[in-house]
Amino acid sequence: MTLAEDGSDAQVLGLGISVILLNLGIYIAAPAVTVWQIKKRI
């Protein structure tokens, strides 16, 4: 959040949303795709 310019609420909000989406991708989407690929091969 320190990367956003001072006083720019839109940038802080955008960075927050992008961090949340990255976390979802790392902790939910990546394992889901891995499990799906493993089940597909069995």
N, CA, C and O atoms as CSV, one atom per row, in Angstrom:
chain,resi,resn,atom,element,x,y,z
A,1,MET,N,N,0.807,-1.191,0.000
A,1,MET,CA,C,0.000,0.000,0.000
A,1,MET,C,C,0.857,1.265,0.000
A,1,MET,O,O,0.364,2.345,-0.324
A,2,THR,N,N,2.101,1.143,0.351
A,2,THR,CA,C,2.971,2.321,0.344
A,2,THR,C,C,3.337,2.735,-1.068
A,2,THR,O,O,3.891,3.814,-1.274
A,3,LEU,N,N,3.032,1.887,-2.045
A,3,LEU,CA,C,3.328,2.233,-3.439
A,3,LEU,C,C,2.348,3.252,-4.001
A,3,LEU,O,O,2.656,3.925,-4.985
A,4,ALA,N,N,1.173,3.375,-3.392
A,4,ALA,CA,C,0.173,4.329,-3.870
A,4,ALA,C,C,0.594,5.744,-3.493
A,4,ALA,O,O,1.212,5.969,-2.452
A,5,GLU,N,N,0.250,6.683,-4.352
A,5,GLU,CA,C,0.569,8.082,-4.072
A,5,GLU,C,C,-0.263,8.581,-2.898
A,5,GLU,O,O,-1.374,8.102,-2.671
A,6,ASP,N,N,0.266,9.528,-2.163
A,6,ASP,CA,C,-0.448,10.076,-1.012
A,6,ASP,C,C,-1.744,10.742,-1.461
A,6,ASP,O,O,-1.757,11.506,-2.426
A,7,GLY,N,N,-2.812,10.454,-0.766
A,7,GLY,CA,C,-4.088,11.100,-1.031
A,7,GLY,C,C,-4.889,10.495,-2.165
A,7,GLY,O,O,-5.965,10.998,-2.487
A,8,SER,N,N,-4.398,9.431,-2.780
A,8,SER,CA,C,-5.105,8.830,-3.900
A,8,SER,C,C,-5.857,7.592,-3.422
A,8,SER,O,O,-5.302,6.494,-3.372
A,9,ASP,N,N,-7.117,7.782,-3.075
A,9,ASP,CA,C,-7.926,6.664,-2.586
A,9,ASP,C,C,-8.150,5.613,-3.672
A,9,ASP,O,O,-8.219,4.418,-3.382
A,10,ALA,N,N,-8.261,6.055,-4.908
A,10,ALA,CA,C,-8.503,5.111,-6.005
A,10,ALA,C,C,-7.308,4.174,-6.172
A,10,ALA,O,O,-7.483,2.980,-6.419
A,11,GLN,N,N,-6.100,4.711,-6.037
A,11,GLN,CA,C,-4.919,3.856,-6.176
A,11,GLN,C,C,-4.815,2.875,-5.023
A,11,GLN,O,O,-4.474,1.710,-5.225
A,12,VAL,N,N,-5.105,3.336,-3.819
A,12,VAL,CA,C,-5.060,2.440,-2.660
A,12,VAL,C,C,-6.096,1.334,-2.819
A,12,VAL,O,O,-5.810,0.169,-2.543
A,13,LEU,N,N,-7.290,1.691,-3.261
A,13,LEU,CA,C,-8.336,0.698,-3.482
A,13,LEU,C,C,-7.932,-0.288,-4.583
A,13,LEU,O,O,-8.129,-1.495,-4.442
A,14,GLY,N,N,-7.370,0.227,-5.669
A,14,GLY,CA,C,-6.931,-0.645,-6.754
A,14,GLY,C,C,-5.840,-1.603,-6.323
A,14,GLY,O,O,-5.862,-2.782,-6.678
A,15,LEU,N,N,-4.879,-1.096,-5.552
A,15,LEU,CA,C,-3.811,-1.973,-5.067
A,15,LEU,C,C,-4.357,-3.019,-4.107
A,15,LEU,O,O,-3.942,-4.177,-4.142
A,16,GLY,N,N,-5.291,-2.611,-3.248
A,16,GLY,CA,C,-5.885,-3.564,-2.313
A,16,GLY,C,C,-6.623,-4.670,-3.028
A,16,GLY,O,O,-6.495,-5.840,-2.669
A,17,ILE,N,N,-7.390,-4.313,-4.029
A,17,ILE,CA,C,-8.132,-5.317,-4.797
A,17,ILE,C,C,-7.175,-6.244,-5.541
A,17,ILE,O,O,-7.402,-7.453,-5.598
A,18,SER,N,N,-6.109,-5.687,-6.109
A,18,SER,CA,C,-5.159,-6.535,-6.836
A,18,SER,C,C,-4.440,-7.493,-5.890
A,18,SER,O,O,-4.171,-8.636,-6.260
A,19,VAL,N,N,-4.126,-7.049,-4.681
A,19,VAL,CA,C,-3.494,-7.943,-3.707
A,19,VAL,C,C,-4.448,-9.060,-3.301
A,19,VAL,O,O,-4.038,-10.214,-3.171
A,20,ILE,N,N,-5.711,-8.721,-3.102
A,20,ILE,CA,C,-6.704,-9.736,-2.749
A,20,ILE,C,C,-6.843,-10.750,-3.884
A,20,ILE,O,O,-6.911,-11.953,-3.628
A,21,LEU,N,N,-6.884,-10.286,-5.125
A,21,LEU,CA,C,-7.001,-11.209,-6.261
A,21,LEU,C,C,-5.771,-12.098,-6.402
A,21,LEU,O,O,-5.890,-13.276,-6.741
A,22,LEU,N,N,-4.585,-11.535,-6.141
A,22,LEU,CA,C,-3.374,-12.353,-6.172
A,22,LEU,C,C,-3.428,-13.447,-5.106
A,22,LEU,O,O,-3.059,-14.592,-5.366
A,23,ASN,N,N,-3.885,-13.093,-3.915
A,23,ASN,CA,C,-3.998,-14.089,-2.849
A,23,ASN,C,C,-4.989,-15.176,-3.225
A,23,ASN,O,O,-4.731,-16.356,-2.985
A,24,LEU,N,N,-6.120,-14.799,-3.810
A,24,LEU,CA,C,-7.087,-15.801,-4.253
A,24,LEU,C,C,-6.470,-16.723,-5.296
A,24,LEU,O,O,-6.671,-17.937,-5.260
A,25,GLY,N,N,-5.722,-16.143,-6.222
A,25,GLY,CA,C,-5.094,-16.954,-7.256
A,25,GLY,C,C,-4.073,-17.931,-6.700
A,25,GLY,O,O,-3.974,-19.069,-7.159
A,26,ILE,N,N,-3.319,-17.483,-5.712
A,26,ILE,CA,C,-2.269,-18.339,-5.157
A,26,ILE,C,C,-2.850,-19.425,-4.268
A,26,ILE,O,O,-2.448,-20.585,-4.358
A,27,TYR,N,N,-3.794,-19.057,-3.409
A,27,TYR,CA,C,-4.262,-19.987,-2.396
A,27,TYR,C,C,-5.498,-20.776,-2.780
A,27,TYR,O,O,-5.807,-21.770,-2.123
A,28,ILE,N,N,-6.219,-20.373,-3.820
A,28,ILE,CA,C,-7.436,-21.096,-4.196
A,28,ILE,C,C,-7.349,-21.634,-5.622
A,28,ILE,O,O,-7.548,-22.828,-5.845
A,29,ALA,N,N,-7.056,-20.772,-6.579
A,29,ALA,CA,C,-7.096,-21.188,-7.986
A,29,ALA,C,C,-5.979,-22.170,-8.327
A,29,ALA,O,O,-6.230,-23.171,-8.999
A,30,ALA,N,N,-4.753,-21.907,-7.879
A,30,ALA,CA,C,-3.641,-22.796,-8.220
A,30,ALA,C,C,-3.845,-24.210,-7.673
A,30,ALA,O,O,-3.680,-25.169,-8.426
A,31,PRO,N,N,-4.198,-24.382,-6.391
A,31,PRO,CA,C,-4.465,-25.748,-5.916
A,31,PRO,C,C,-5.663,-26.397,-6.605
A,31,PRO,O,O,-5.656,-27.603,-6.852
A,32,ALA,N,N,-6.696,-25.603,-6.918
A,32,ALA,CA,C,-7.866,-26.170,-7.586
A,32,ALA,C,C,-7.491,-26.696,-8.972
A,32,ALA,O,O,-7.920,-27.781,-9.366
A,33,VAL,N,N,-6.701,-25.934,-9.699
A,33,VAL,CA,C,-6.270,-26.386,-11.028
A,33,VAL,C,C,-5.390,-27.620,-10.912
A,33,VAL,O,O,-5.499,-28.533,-11.731
A,34,THR,N,N,-4.526,-27.664,-9.916
A,34,THR,CA,C,-3.655,-28.823,-9.719
A,34,THR,C,C,-4.472,-30.071,-9.417
A,34,THR,O,O,-4.228,-31.129,-9.998
A,35,VAL,N,N,-5.438,-29.956,-8.515
A,35,VAL,CA,C,-6.290,-31.099,-8.178
A,35,VAL,C,C,-7.089,-31.531,-9.398
A,35,VAL,O,O,-7.246,-32.727,-9.647
A,36,TRP,N,N,-7.591,-30.571,-10.156
A,36,TRP,CA,C,-8.363,-30.896,-11.362
A,36,TRP,C,C,-7.502,-31.642,-12.377
A,36,TRP,O,O,-7.969,-32.596,-12.999
A,37,GLN,N,N,-6.258,-31.221,-12.550
A,37,GLN,CA,C,-5.359,-31.884,-13.496
A,37,GLN,C,C,-5.030,-33.306,-13.037
A,37,GLN,O,O,-4.953,-34.226,-13.852
A,38,ILE,N,N,-4.838,-33.478,-11.733
A,38,ILE,CA,C,-4.535,-34.821,-11.213
A,38,ILE,C,C,-5.741,-35.743,-11.397
A,38,ILE,O,O,-5.580,-36.890,-11.815
A,39,LYS,N,N,-6.945,-35.260,-11.090
A,39,LYS,CA,C,-8.148,-36.080,-11.274
A,39,LYS,C,C,-8.394,-36.399,-12.734
A,39,LYS,O,O,-8.913,-37.465,-13.065
A,40,LYS,N,N,-8.021,-35.477,-13.610
A,40,LYS,CA,C,-8.216,-35.678,-15.037
A,40,LYS,C,C,-7.344,-36.823,-15.556
A,40,LYS,O,O,-7.743,-37.535,-16.477
A,41,ARG,N,N,-6.178,-36.999,-14.983
A,41,ARG,CA,C,-5.250,-38.035,-15.447
A,41,ARG,C,C,-5.588,-39.412,-14.889
A,41,ARG,O,O,-5.192,-40.431,-15.455
A,42,ILE,N,N,-6.320,-39.443,-13.778
A,42,ILE,CA,C,-6.647,-40.737,-13.161
A,42,ILE,C,C,-7.829,-41.379,-13.879
A,42,ILE,O,O,-8.256,-42.473,-13.508
